[in-house]
Amino acid sequence: MALLSAEEKRRMRLAGKVALVTGAASGIGAAIARRFAAEGAIVHAADLADGGGLLRLDVTREEDWQAAMARIASDHGRLDVLVNNAGIVSNLAIDAMTLAMWNRVMAVNVTGAMLGCRAAIALMCDRDAGSSASIINIASTTSFLGLANDVVYTASKAAVVGLTKSVATWCALQGLPIRVNTLHPGATLTAILRDHIAARPEMKAAFDRMAPIGRMADPDEQAALAVFLASDDSSYSTGAAFVADGGLTAAHPTM
Ligand SMILES: NC(=O)c1ccc[n+]([C@@H]2O[C@H](COP(=O)([O-])OP(=O)(O)OC[C@H]3O[C@@H](n4cnc5c(N)ncnc54)[C@H](O)[C@@H]3O)[C@@H](O)[C@H]2O)c1
């Protein structure tokens, strides 16, 4: 492999940044981890199971967050980017929802992101003047639009927006150099949707038609937006919602 020159390394958009990505074993998280590394970041890719270069981090467990932050603090002394990406679905409408499933999805999608924000802030405060740390909370188009067949997923992704706005505002008012934003993917071809499509192949065309652009997203297209949010190019953005949905939320329902 050709070695990069110092100038090429400097031009990488995340050169030298220390990043942690949760739920990075597959799908959007894996794509973000790959893309961050290609842009020069030092990436800790975390998921439920360790091995294969992954850090074990169940986002619902406080002790896992403490251990991950202790490891990053001892290796690097700081954290520049956190992507709260781990997420699960229930595929249950309100009539079939169980309390156990409601609590499980909320624990991963909302409480996990809150624990991540709280744990990361302590390691993000102490940094060189002129650069800010970035927390990216992966939300969904269901933050804005109700999914009739998944009440808890919809509620959880709306809650991620509220969490983000509160933490972003708090950090800014405290004078902390930490930006917090949501990234809202549209239908993206990953394990979460692949199961649906395997069970009902006609769903692929339905997912493609959902967006005016006429196709599902590739995980790498979500990762490209995450690079922008992680980089200093987004230095004036905090508490904001960034959508990559092929026009889904822009379209009039009668189109
Ligand atoms: N794929 C889509 O169409 C789509 C659309 C909108 C939003 N999203 C969001 O994007 C994120 C990534 O989803 P994806 O499509 O890549 O799904 P995915 O199923 O491919 O990946 C999710 C990852 O999260 C991990 N995970 C689950 N529970 C965890 C926990 N408690 N702790 C740590 N890791 C855990 C899984 O092991 C898996 O590797 C999720 O937050 C999802 O809600 C996805």
The ligand as an ORCA input file, in Angstrom:
! r2SCAN-3c Opt
* xyz 0 1
  N     -31.057      1.280      8.102
  C     -31.957      2.244      8.053
  O     -32.760      2.331      7.117
  C     -32.000      3.278      9.134
  C     -32.830      4.390      8.944
  C     -32.892      5.349      9.931
  C     -32.133      5.238     11.074
  N     -31.335      4.159     11.243
  C     -30.542      4.090     12.469
  O     -29.197      3.887     12.165
  C     -28.546      3.211     13.242
  C     -27.778      2.018     12.714
  O     -28.702      1.116     12.152
  P     -28.325      0.080     10.991
  O     -29.360      0.229      9.962
  O     -26.899      0.193     10.628
  O     -28.632     -1.283     11.782
  P     -27.762     -2.590     12.055
  O     -28.714     -3.545     12.681
  O     -27.016     -2.985     10.825
  O     -26.690     -2.103     13.126
  C     -27.025     -1.810     14.453
  C     -25.861     -2.234     15.326
  O     -26.177     -1.856     16.666
  C     -25.720     -2.900     17.504
  N     -26.427     -2.866     18.793
  C     -27.694     -3.244     19.064
  N     -27.949     -3.105     20.386
  C     -26.806     -2.619     20.945
  C     -26.431     -2.275     22.254
  N     -27.273     -2.406     23.299
  N     -25.185     -1.797     22.479
  C     -24.319     -1.684     21.449
  N     -24.595     -2.006     20.169
  C     -25.843     -2.474     19.940
  C     -25.982     -4.179     16.735
  O     -25.193     -5.250     17.236
  C     -25.617     -3.745     15.320
  O     -24.251     -3.997     15.035
  C     -29.658      2.841     14.238
  O     -29.691      3.810     15.273
  C     -30.905      2.929     13.373
  O     -32.055      3.197     14.134
  C     -31.244      3.168     10.303
*
